[in-house]
Amino acid sequence: MHGIHLTIVLAPLFAAIIAGLFGRQIGRAGSHWLTILAVGLSFALSILVLKHLYWDGGQIENYTVYTWAVSDGLHMNVGFLIDRLTALMMAVVTFVSLMVHIYTIGYMTDDPGYQRFYSYISLFTFSMLMLVMANNFLQLFFGWEAVGLVSYLLIGFWLKKETAIFAGLKAFLVNRVGDFGFILGIAGVVMFAGSLDYATVFAAAGAIASQSIEIIPGREWNAMTVICILLFIGAMGKSAQAPLHVWLPDSMEGPTPISALIHAATMVTAGIFMVARMSPLFELSETALAVVVTIGAITAFSMGLLGIVQNDIKRVIAYSTLSQLGYMTVALGVSAYSAAIFHLMTHAFFKALLFLAAGSVIIAMHHEQDIRKMGGLKKYLPITYWTALIATLALVGFPGTSGFFSKDALIEAVSESHWHGQGPVYWIAYLSVLLGVFVTALYSFRMFFLVFHGEEKMDKETKSHLQETSWVVTVPLILLAIPSAVIGWFTIGPVLFADYFGDSIVVAANHDVLAYLGQSFHGSAGFMLHALLGPAVYLAAAGAGTAWYLYLKRPELPQLWRQKMSGLYDLLDNKYYFDDLYIKGFAAGGRRVGQFLWQTVDVLVIDGMLVHGTANTIGRLAGVLRQLQTGYLYHYAFAMFIGLVSFLGWLLWF
């Protein structure tokens, strides 16, 4: 199987290099066919690996491909850990990437950077595969930084668009903050475990948890807590958890296909995967788990509220991603790692579908993205409409859809978790994920109704050209709609309650909420009937009903409420002022400090006083001394006489 593993990860890299360096020679068709076939091969082989591990009962493979360096006994390797967690991620990443590659033919057809775009998205796939297949922290960090680099290139893909350039820079800088914590966490692992290899580090987890470290002199911290919190700071950057979330909405400045890839299967899922992979470490720190669950809960609810006031179709979906990532993070914090990965999987399908459906709308509307200028598109875009409806129902958790199974299981896990009865952490988490269901349904159906139903608000020119998009756009929509609708039925049992992940995920006995829930699991139909007794389904229905009433039945009410609650609206419209804090506060403050240091320290002190000042002083002194060099012998004799008298006087005095 080793050759298959190498082919899976190297095929997209090979295609990216050829399309990037020889795009002109092979042309547009050559670029898209090469990259599509490469990613398609990776997908087919990933399914083969998944079959081998799950259906055929194959053994986990953990091996080194290449030793890059050895320093003081520290091995820096390229290696693969192929277990069921890896296999699931490989299948999801390659499938979504394949759909995006096909879709891009229709979306980017007239773009002058066509070959470059295909090179980038194929490189993105390679980077994510390196990350999820890694068996050591060095390779994990390589994949981690590589997905960040390619996302930066893709967000700022339109090089002449100022907002895209700024968004790419914003993503890069915010992720530098998270990645600084991440690399410190890896340094902590090396410090206490003396290894970068997962297996070695996990075997030493108990020993690490028994040690302490002084960050502030005189104050000891548990070593495992420090390491896990630092690693999670990295996840906060990649998976856009508050307050490091600000880059993700702005990533919408890139082309829509990359929005789907970033939000569904690559960049933002990296942090969720990493924490799940590090479960043997996180399970030994209650403090770290408390931080994870609290940050996730705040993100899940607060970011969902922002989706209600957005009018850009892609930004509504972007804030939806932020909220759903918060749900996954909450699941990680309650030790329901399998539930987090399960929601990651279902979310990848319906969120990619939602973005690509939005892209289909944007194509039909001649790149208009304001949902207030749409309406009534159902009759013009029937395939887009029905696939978007499936994605929306899955997002809000409509019974039977994939999102219903994963989200309801997640909420149930939070409700019955080990945090139950332990004060504010539990209530913050539970109320956030529960009330977030209503908020999710409200902003999702607000967008759906304003785009596909109600009054047609587009101009006559746009209306005259409205028609369903081409097959390269609609086929990926249909293929993504199928798992979005039905995959939950077949996977909830194995993934959550039948120990699918095995030793890939480690959960302490007193934290194993999914084992407890599994005792009452009696199949997908039974789970759905049980969920109908809970509040989540009815909160989703209430959110959808509220959206229908406000935006179809009484469309004048939102504007009226906006005027009456202008303070709250301004708070949401300005995104809680995080951008102002970072851009006008930290960034502008940093520039002011830099300007002060330049003008005062550099120009005035260093250049003015030290460099030029010293030169000027020497020049003036030289000018004085030059006056003493007259060339007359009697002047020199007189100076020698005065000096001799002064010296003799000093000797006699002292």
C-alpha angles and dihedrals in degrees: 000000000000092000090051091052092051091047092051093055100034100045094073090044092053091048091047092053094048094045091045100046101030102028093124093051097049094036131212096302092047091052096050096041093048095049094041092052091047094051090041089055090050090051094049092049091045089056088049090053091048090050092049093051100039112025097028095040094236122178126257112259122214115171145142120249099182137000108222100182144343118210122176089336093311108129117211107197144169105225144146133236106194110187133136094278090053093045093052092050092046091053094048095045095048095043095051090043091052091052091049092049092054093043091052091067089069099035100047097033095124098034116118090216093059098127093041091053092052090049091052098048091047089050088049090056091050091050094052092047090052088052098050095040095050121120095191141045095247093060090040089056091047091054090042093056093039094058088047092052095048092045088053090052093047098044088053092038094125095069096190095052109095095202091052092051091050092047091052091049090048092052090048096050097043090050090050087063092052093041091053089061090044095055090046087054090052089048088054090052091053091045095055103026100032091218143083094207115109095220093050093046094047091049089054094046094104092051092049091051090056093057132079138210133204111227091163112034110258095017118094125207128191107260094223092051092052093047094048095046091049091049090048091052085062089051090050089060098044096039093040101238119170127302092020092049100096097097097060101068090048090053085079087083088081123079115290096247090062091047087059093047095047095045099040113035117359133030103023096039091056093080094049091049092047094054091047090050089050093052092121087063101039092049089066095058121063090181093057091048090051090053091048095050094045095049090046093050093050091048095046095056104029096048092048090058090057090058090065094067099040118109100183106094093220095047091054088056091044092058088046088058091051090052094047091048086055089055091052091048091051089053089053090051093054090050092250091130093155090054090052092052091044090054089044089056097047091041090054091060101044096037092051087048092050093051094046091048088052088051090052089053091048091052092050091047092051092251096312108149103176108108090204088069095053132064136139095038093138094092094046099045107033098161092045090047097053095042091048089050091053090049092048093049090049091049094052092043103250109187112272098018121112093251091054093060096044098041096043091048089050093051091047090051091052090048094053099033127126088259089069110122093009099114131250098356091065097044094045090052099042098044092045095054092041098048088040088068091065092045092048092053091046098054094036096054092038087062093041094050095044092050104040106021139041129036119355106243102173121110121260094254093055092043093053091059099043113129140135114285124251125283094259086065101039098043093062088047091055094044091051092045092061097063090036088060105037115012093092091066092061102036109040094080099048097036099044109022109021100060094253092163096047111177092353088088122039121202126179113242093243091050099047100113093156091059088054093048090046090065089071097038112116104169136300095290092050090049091052093049090049091050091054087067091058129081100246097079092049093047088053090049090049091051092050091046091050091051091050092050096046100041105030108021101034107013092165093066099074091057091047093050090046090059094045094047098036093143093057092042092052090050091054095038090054090048094242087303093277091134091051090050093050101036102033095028115035100018097040090040090053090051091049091050089048092049091049091050090047097048098035108029101027104033101029105031107024101030099025103039107019106031105025092023093056091046092049092047092051089046092052092045090049089051091055093045090047089061089058092057096081099149093231116128096213090056090056092044090051091049091050090050092051091048093050092049091049091050094049090047090053091051093050093045097050 
